[in-house]
């Protein structure tokens, strides 16, 4: 039997070194409906032109999602952008096969971008020279009237002060990750780990078949500096899936209270819940998945793991729902 196991991955200076994930591109059949959802989800409209609307969080990225009107009746995912660590790394990206450069000077934050196609038919974008936003001193919130420290069973840090909240969107901090169910898993994994500083954090192999890896969570290797447990994940497509598809995009919110208040707010607006609220096993984050009006799956998450070059890569058998969550609602079949 042939082996379809992710080979050992190492980083080196010849690869394009990426600093962080920045934003995604999506086209929607009904852009107005999606923009109403975006406000309820916790995005902030930063700018708009004739073709695109730029939505940001309260983090350093000038925008985290670029939305446009689709040319036909179907939604379209246009890939995700990552920030190059240096100008030299950006130039490396421009030399990759079939790379195409684009001027971002008229987009918020300016800068430049190169787009590189992937084996399974999607693309990855690399940006450089954007003017980053200053980080706020505290999280931006639409749900807090007042919030102090958490009182734990051992230590009461909030003395004589009260927790007070109100309904509202769970305001987005940043784009955290995205992923594909890919028809070319082996080729895609080789592409991302061979050309960029993506490294596996966790790997799952097929039930009863250790010669068939089926999913990997990839983080950006920043050496001793910690980065999110994954910025990208790749799942092997089942034989009956006709083409590679994006599974979901995911956006960080500040904490559990914010997440639950945002959950209730989206329910009150009639939006479609997919799965949540619950706690993942791999990556540890508290999750909450929704369907936007176009049919994309989109996630709020909080309290995710971070890793660095000293964190051990874990490989284990895929045990279905038991691998995905430690608590929360039953895993829906659609997921």
Secondary structure, 3 states (H helix, E strand, C coil): CCCECCCCCCCCCCCECEEEEEEEEEEECCHHHHHHHHHHHCCEEEEECCCEEEEECCCCCCCCEEEEECCCCCCEEEEEEEEECCHHHHHHHHCCCCCEEEECCCCCCCCEEEEEECCCCCEEEEEECCCCCCCCCCCCCCCEEECCCCECCCCECCCCCCCEECCCCCCCCEEEEEEEEECCHHHHHHHHHHHECEEEEEEEEECCEEEEEEEEEEEECCCCCCEECCCEEEEECCCCCCCCEEEEEEEECCCHHHHHHHHHHHHHCCCEEEEEEEEECCCCCEEEEEECCCCCEEEEEECCCEECCCCCCEEEECCCHHHHEEECCCCCCCC
